[in-house]
Amino acid sequence: MKRILYIVIALSIVLAGCASTFNFGKEEAAPRLPVEFTPYTVPPNFIPQTVIITALGDSLSQGVGDTENRGGYAGRLALEMAEWPGVEGIALENTAKRGRRSDQLLALFQQGKLSGPLLASDYIFMTIGGNDVMRIVKRDLFSLNIDAFTEELILYQNRFETIYASIRSLNPSAPLIVVGLYNPFSLVTDEVEEFDQIIASYNGVMQETVEDDPHACFVPVSDLFVGNENLVYHTDFFHPNSKGYDLMAERVSERMEQCGISFQG
């Protein structure tokens, strides 16, 4: 971890907040069986209506870094979904906030502050976890050790599963799209294998939970943010810029279709 210490210090100065399963052991994880999804089809008697989308989580769902002010990936998807057959209009309720960690999102559920939006939701988008990782980076800046991330991952998994259960207790059937994490340190060097592994492990926890839900879809985006050859980063060197959000929205749209939770006109 020493070789990335100076990289972390440089990036931590400009960060205001936010953000294949990795096995820390020697044994390889057993491969998961693919989950089959049944496409959702608009019933013949469907009346065009306004579709309500709720965005949950951190700055990636809030759209921080989007210089075009189009609402990040969630805003772009809302515009696309407005063109779906049977949809009269879209209402996007964005509850996401820059810097939010999983423990803070869980607290909002425990306080009942997200009940209203989720009860009314037809679709739910969520990003969470990037700030959990960055909290360890900032806390242990001069003594980074992969063990600290491993310990935090256990706590994160418990919080994520509780958040997920809270969402489903309020809204059991609305399509739930969980967007994964990426490694921002790849922006400045390709010699950060440890962080690639850490990010993959957090993504694995989320994907495993999501795959048990036939009304949900996990969207991997880490490959979109390897380095910056495609100019996908904002000037804070952490959040996506407008192009980055374009790519995220395209990936989410593709995965929603693959998961069978898009309208089929």
LINRANOR-V237576 format. One record per residue. N is the residue number from 1. RES is the residue in one small letter. PHI is phi in degrees with one decimal (999 if undefined). PSI is psi in degrees with one decimal (none if undefined). NEAR is the number of other C-alpha atoms within 8 Angstrom. Layout:
((N & RES & PHI & PSI & NEAR) (N & RES & PHI & PSI & NEAR))
This chain:
((1 & m & 999 & -15.6 & 8) (2 & k & -62.6 & -33.1 & 5) (3 & r & -67.7 & -16.3 & 5) (4 & i & -105.7 & 4.5 & 9) (5 & l & -57.8 & -48.1 & 11) (6 & y & -68.1 & -31.0 & 7) (7 & i & -64.1 & -45.3 & 9) (8 & v & -62.5 & -42.7 & 11) (9 & i & -60.6 & -44.3 & 9) (10 & a & -63.7 & -44.0 & 8) (11 & l & -71.7 & -33.4 & 11) (12 & s & -65.2 & -24.0 & 8) (13 & i & -66.3 & -37.0 & 6) (14 & v & -96.7 & -4.9 & 8) (15 & l & -85.6 & 130.7 & 9) (16 & a & -101.1 & -12.1 & 5) (17 & g & 156.9 & -177.9 & 9) (18 & c & 73.2 & -156.6 & 14) (19 & a & -139.7 & none & 16) (20 & s & 999 & 100.5 & 6) (21 & t & -47.3 & 132.8 & 9) (22 & f & -94.2 & 134.6 & 9) (23 & n & -110.8 & 116.4 & 9) (24 & f & -73.5 & -14.5 & 5) (25 & g & -84.3 & -174.2 & 5) (26 & k & -91.7 & -19.2 & 5) (27 & e & -83.9 & 140.8 & 5) (28 & e & -78.9 & 142.5 & 6) (29 & a & -71.9 & 147.2 & 5) (30 & a & -67.3 & 136.3 & 4) (31 & p & -64.1 & 142.9 & 4) (32 & r & -86.0 & 146.9 & 4) (33 & l & -78.5 & 140.2 & 4) (34 & p & -62.8 & 143.8 & 4) (35 & v & -94.8 & 130.3 & 6) (36 & e & -91.8 & 134.8 & 5) (37 & f & -114.8 & 143.9 & 7) (38 & t & -98.5 & 119.0 & 7) (39 & p & -57.1 & 139.7 & 10) (40 & y & -85.1 & 127.5 & 9) (41 & t & -116.8 & 136.4 & 7) (42 & v & -65.4 & 123.9 & 9) (43 & p & -66.2 & 154.5 & 5) (44 & p & -58.9 & -31.2 & 4) (45 & n & -94.8 & 16.3 & 4) (46 & f & -67.5 & 132.6 & 7) (47 & i & -101.1 & 125.9 & 5) (48 & p & -51.3 & 134.6 & 7) (49 & q & -148.8 & 169.7 & 8) (50 & t & -78.1 & 130.8 & 9) (51 & v & -98.1 & 131.3 & 12) (52 & i & -101.8 & 124.8 & 12) (53 & i & -112.1 & 134.1 & 14) (54 & t & -115.8 & 128.0 & 14) (55 & a & -103.5 & 129.9 & 15) (56 & l & -118.6 & 154.3 & 12) (57 & g & 114.5 & -131.0 & 17) (58 & d & -112.6 & -158.5 & 17) (59 & s & -64.4 & -24.6 & 14) (60 & l & -69.2 & -35.7 & 15) (61 & s & -79.8 & -27.3 & 18) (62 & q & -69.6 & -31.6 & 16) (63 & g & 96.9 & 24.2 & 14) (64 & v & -62.6 & 132.2 & 11) (65 & g & 99.3 & -7.8 & 12) (66 & d & -78.9 & 96.1 & 14) (67 & t & -68.5 & -17.2 & 6) (68 & e & -87.1 & -3.5 & 5) (69 & n & 52.7 & 46.9 & 7) (70 & r & -106.1 & 14.7 & 8) (71 & g & 81.9 & 23.2 & 10) (72 & g & 64.0 & -154.0 & 17) (73 & y & -69.0 & -33.5 & 13) (74 & a & -66.2 & -42.5 & 13) (75 & g & -65.0 & -39.4 & 10) (76 & r & -65.7 & -41.4 & 12) (77 & l & -66.9 & -35.2 & 10) (78 & a & -60.6 & -41.8 & 12) (79 & l & -64.5 & -40.1 & 9) (80 & e & -66.9 & -42.9 & 8) (81 & m & -67.9 & -24.5 & 9) (82 & a & -63.6 & -19.4 & 10) (83 & e & -94.0 & -1.1 & 7) (84 & w & -65.8 & 147.2 & 9) (85 & p & -59.3 & 135.6 & 7) (86 & g & 86.0 & -1.4 & 10) (87 & v & -103.6 & 122.6 & 13) (88 & e & -87.4 & -32.6 & 9) (89 & g & -168.9 & 169.8 & 8) (90 & i & -127.0 & 135.3 & 13) (91 & a & -118.6 & 116.9 & 9) (92 & l & -103.5 & 116.8 & 10) (93 & e & -102.7 & 101.9 & 9) (94 & n & -98.2 & 106.6 & 9) (95 & t & -99.2 & 1.9 & 9) (96 & a & -70.2 & 154.9 & 12) (97 & k & -145.4 & 138.0 & 10) (98 & r & -58.1 & 134.7 & 11) (99 & g & 85.9 & -1.9 & 11) (100 & r & -73.3 & 132.4 & 15) (101 & r & -100.2 & 172.2 & 14) (102 & s & -65.8 & -35.8 & 14) (103 & d & -65.8 & -33.8 & 7) (104 & q & -73.4 & -37.9 & 8) (105 & l & -65.9 & -41.5 & 11) (106 & l & -61.1 & -39.6 & 11) (107 & a & -61.2 & -36.8 & 8) (108 & l & -63.2 & -38.2 & 10) (109 & f & -66.4 & -43.7 & 12) (110 & q & -64.9 & -28.0 & 7) (111 & q & -87.5 & -3.2 & 6) (112 & g & 75.0 & 16.6 & 7) (113 & k & -80.1 & -11.6 & 8) (114 & l & -111.4 & 4.6 & 8) (115 & s & -61.8 & -46.5 & 9) (116 & g & -58.5 & -55.9 & 7) (117 & p & -58.6 & -40.8 & 9) (118 & l & -74.0 & -34.8 & 12) (119 & l & -62.2 & -31.2 & 8) (120 & a & -92.9 & -3.5 & 7) (121 & s & -75.1 & 139.2 & 13) (122 & d & -97.5 & -28.1 & 9) (123 & y & -141.2 & 147.1 & 12) (124 & i & -131.1 & 128.5 & 14) (125 & f & -113.0 & 144.0 & 14) (126 & m & -149.3 & 137.3 & 12) (127 & t & -128.9 & 131.4 & 13) (128 & i & -159.3 & 146.8 & 11) (129 & g & 124.5 & -28.4 & 12) (130 & g & -60.3 & -39.9 & 10) (131 & n & -74.5 & -25.2 & 15) (132 & d & -63.9 & -42.7 & 10) (133 & v & -66.2 & -45.4 & 10) (134 & m & -68.3 & -25.9 & 11) (135 & r & -62.7 & -39.7 & 8) (136 & i & -68.0 & -40.3 & 11) (137 & v & -59.4 & -47.2 & 10) (138 & k & -69.6 & -38.6 & 8) (139 & r & -67.9 & -41.0 & 6) (140 & d & -110.0 & 36.1 & 9) (141 & l & -51.4 & -40.1 & 11) (142 & f & -101.1 & 6.2 & 5) (143 & s & -146.6 & 47.6 & 5) (144 & l & -62.8 & 135.1 & 11) (145 & n & -145.9 & 135.5 & 8) (146 & i & -62.7 & -23.7 & 9) (147 & d & -62.5 & -34.3 & 6) (148 & a & -64.6 & -38.4 & 9) (149 & f & -70.2 & -34.9 & 11) (150 & t & -64.5 & -43.8 & 10) (151 & e & -64.7 & -41.9 & 8) (152 & e & -66.5 & -32.9 & 8) (153 & l & -60.6 & -37.7 & 10) (154 & i & -61.7 & -44.2 & 8) (155 & l & -67.3 & -40.4 & 8) (156 & y & -62.3 & -42.6 & 11) (157 & q & -59.5 & -42.9 & 10) (158 & n & -63.1 & -43.2 & 8) (159 & r & -66.6 & -42.6 & 11) (160 & f & -62.6 & -43.8 & 10) (161 & e & -64.7 & -35.1 & 9) (162 & t & -69.8 & -40.6 & 9) (163 & i & -60.0 & -45.5 & 11) (164 & y & -61.7 & -45.1 & 8) (165 & a & -63.6 & -34.8 & 8) (166 & s & -66.0 & -41.2 & 9) (167 & i & -60.9 & -47.1 & 10) (168 & r & -71.4 & -24.8 & 9) (169 & s & -70.1 & -29.1 & 7) (170 & l & -88.0 & -35.5 & 9) (171 & n & -145.2 & 92.9 & 10) (172 & p & -71.0 & -22.1 & 7) (173 & s & -126.1 & -7.7 & 6) (174 & a & -64.0 & 135.9 & 10) (175 & p & -54.2 & 128.4 & 11) (176 & l & -117.3 & 117.6 & 11) (177 & i & -109.3 & 117.5 & 14) (178 & v & -107.7 & 119.0 & 13) (179 & v & -95.1 & 132.6 & 12) (180 & g & -77.3 & -179.7 & 13) (181 & l & -94.2 & 163.6 & 14) (182 & y & -133.7 & 169.0 & 10) (183 & n & -102.2 & 101.4 & 11) (184 & p & -69.6 & -17.7 & 11) (185 & f & -70.9 & -16.2 & 11) (186 & s & -69.0 & -11.5 & 12) (187 & l & -63.4 & -33.9 & 11) (188 & v & -110.0 & -14.5 & 7) (189 & t & -161.4 & 153.4 & 8) (190 & d & -99.9 & 9.0 & 8) (191 & e & -104.1 & 56.6 & 6) (192 & v & -133.4 & 51.0 & 10) (193 & e & -59.7 & -36.0 & 7) (194 & e & -58.9 & -42.7 & 8) (195 & f & -72.7 & -32.1 & 9) (196 & d & -58.5 & -42.0 & 9) (197 & q & -67.7 & -40.1 & 9) (198 & i & -62.8 & -48.8 & 12) (199 & i & -61.7 & -41.1 & 11) (200 & a & -62.6 & -36.1 & 11) (201 & s & -68.4 & -39.1 & 13) (202 & y & -67.9 & -41.0 & 12) (203 & n & -61.3 & -38.5 & 13) (204 & g & -62.5 & -40.1 & 11) (205 & v & -60.9 & -45.4 & 10) (206 & m & -66.8 & -44.7 & 13) (207 & q & -63.0 & -39.8 & 9) (208 & e & -62.1 & -40.9 & 8) (209 & t & -68.1 & -44.4 & 9) (210 & v & -65.1 & -37.3 & 11) (211 & e & -66.9 & -15.5 & 11) (212 & d & -82.6 & -4.7 & 6) (213 & d & -112.4 & 114.3 & 7) (214 & p & -68.9 & -11.6 & 7) (215 & h & -104.7 & 18.9 & 9) (216 & a & -130.7 & 166.1 & 12) (217 & c & -150.3 & 127.9 & 13) (218 & f & -95.1 & 135.1 & 13) (219 & v & -118.6 & 106.6 & 11) (220 & p & -76.9 & 135.2 & 9) (221 & v & -132.0 & 3.7 & 12) (222 & s & -59.8 & -32.7 & 10) (223 & d & -70.2 & -19.4 & 7) (224 & l & -75.7 & -17.3 & 8) (225 & f & -123.3 & 32.9 & 15) (226 & v & -86.0 & 111.6 & 10) (227 & g & 68.1 & -164.7 & 10) (228 & n & -137.8 & 30.1 & 9) (229 & e & -62.3 & -30.9 & 5) (230 & n & -91.6 & 6.5 & 4) (231 & l & 54.2 & 59.1 & 7) (232 & v & -105.2 & -3.1 & 13) (233 & y & -100.7 & 146.2 & 13) (234 & h & -71.3 & 169.1 & 12) (235 & t & -68.9 & -8.8 & 7) (236 & d & -83.1 & 0.2 & 9) (237 & f & 61.8 & 25.6 & 10) (238 & f & -140.2 & -50.3 & 11) (239 & h & -86.9 & 157.7 & 11) (240 & p & -67.3 & 152.3 & 14) (241 & n & -94.0 & -167.5 & 13) (242 & s & -60.0 & -40.7 & 13) (243 & k & -65.8 & -39.4 & 9) (244 & g & -60.2 & -42.0 & 13) (245 & y & -69.6 & -32.3 & 14) (246 & d & -57.7 & -47.8 & 11) (247 & l & -66.1 & -38.5 & 9) (248 & m & -62.3 & -45.3 & 11) (249 & a & -62.4 & -41.2 & 12) (250 & e & -61.9 & -42.5 & 8) (251 & r & -65.6 & -43.0 & 10) (252 & v & -62.1 & -44.1 & 11) (253 & s & -60.2 & -42.9 & 9) (254 & e & -62.6 & -44.9 & 8) (255 & r & -68.4 & -36.3 & 11) (256 & m & -60.6 & -40.6 & 12) (257 & e & -66.5 & -42.3 & 9) (258 & q & -64.3 & -34.4 & 7) (259 & c & -81.7 & -5.5 & 12) (260 & g & 75.0 & 27.9 & 10) (261 & i & -116.3 & 21.7 & 12) (262 & s & -100.6 & 153.9 & 8) (263 & f & -62.9 & 139.1 & 10) (264 & q & -114.4 & 101.8 & 8) (265 & g & -76.8 & none & 7))
